[in-house]
């Protein structure tokens, strides 16, 4: 497999091990372990009361240094939680979609183009990712997060 969606497996393995060592622990719902924020992280505060809830423990920041497709698989809630950090104006889903369309149009107008893997390349990427996740976090975590990720993808 090659292309812009390829990555150095050894480097990503080391990044995942660092995440595991810092954020993977036994929790009530998943005694064998789960990737989670620290208990005193501000992400747990009430958005209804404060208007925002940012990640103060570093999990969301540390996920940024991992291949994005891999990070989406190991922590499917990251985009929802990033949205909780919104300190700016609250946008409706329609306003967000409109803004994204404008950004994409400007990107294409400037000569940019998107490159997508074929179905076979994407399947190979996913298999590589899930095998790496299982190697670092274990089979149970892989199966649980893979099921959650597939539901979000539908």
N, C-alpha and C positions, 0 to 999 in steps of 0.2 A: 504494500500500500504506500502510495506517495501522494503528495499534493499539499495544498495549504492547510488542510485539516489534519495533517500528520503531526506527530510530536515525538520528542525524545522520551521513550518509555521510562528509562532509568531516572531521568530528571523528574518526571511526573510522579513516579513511584516514591521518590524521596520527599516530594512535597506532600503527597498523601500521608506518608508516615509521620511527617511533622504535624499535620492536621490531626491524625489519629492520636498522637501522643498528647496533644494539647486539649482537644475538644471531644474525644470519644470516651464515654464513660457509661457506667451502669445507671439507668434511670428507672423509675417505678414501672413505667409502661414497657420498657425493654431492658430487663435485667442483664442480658448478655452484653449490652452496650449499644449506644446510639451516638451519633454526631450531634452535639447540642451546645447551645450557648451556656456560659457560666450562669449560675443561679442568681447572681447580683447584676447581670447584664441589664442595661436600660431597655433592651428590646422587649422585656416583660412588662414594661409600664403600660398604663391604660392610655390608648390613643384618644378615647372619648374624653378623658380628663385633661391630658396634656396637649393633645393635637398632633403629637408625633411620638415615636419610640425608636431611638437609634440604637445601634449595636455598639456597646461600649467595651465588650470583651475581646473584640478583634476577629471573630469568626467570619463575618461577612467580608471584612478587609482581606483576610488570609485566603478566602475563596477566590479573590480576584487574580491571584498569582498562579492559579491552576487553569489548564485548558478549559475554555468555557463549556464545551460539551460534556466534559468530565465533571466539572463543578455542578452543572445542571442535574447530573445523574446522582451524585452523592448527597446533594442538598437541594431537593426540588422546591423548597419553600423560599429560596434565597430572593427571588424577584418580588414575591409578596412582602417579605420582610424589608427589602430595600425601599419599597413603597411606603412603609410605615415611618421611614426616616424623613419623609417629605416635609421640609420646612418652608417651602414656597407655597404659591397658591394651589389650592386643591382643584385639580382638573377632572372633568368628567371623562369617562372612557371615550366618548365621541371626540372630545378636544384632544386627547392623547393620540387617537387614531389620525385625526386631521394633521397634527404636528408631525407625526411619523411620515405621513404621505408627503408633506412638504419637504422634509429632510431627504427622503428617498428621491424625490423629483430633482432636488438641487444636486444630489450626489450623481444621478444619472446625467444630468445636464452638463456637469463638469467633466464628463468623460469616464466616470467610474462605472464599474460593472461588477455584478455579483457572480461568484463562482460557487456552484453547488455540486456536491459529490453525486455520483450516480447511486442508484439504489444498492448496488453491490458494494460500492465503496462505503456508503453509509452503514450498511450491515456489518462490514468488516471493522469500521471504526467503533461501532457499538459493542461488538464482541470483544475487541481489544480493551475498551473501557471497562466493561463488566468483569472481565477476567482480572484486570488490575485491581479493581475495587474489591473483588473477592479475595485476592491475594493479601491485600493490606488490611481489610476490615473483617474478613470472614464471610462464610457462605450465607449465614442467616441475615446479616446486614445487606448483602448483595441482593438476596431474594426479596427482602422487604422493600428496599429502595427501588429496585427494578420494577416491581409491581406498582409502586406509587408513581414513578416516572412515566410508565406506560399509560396510566390513567390520565395524567396531565397532558400527555402528548395527543390523546384522542380528541 
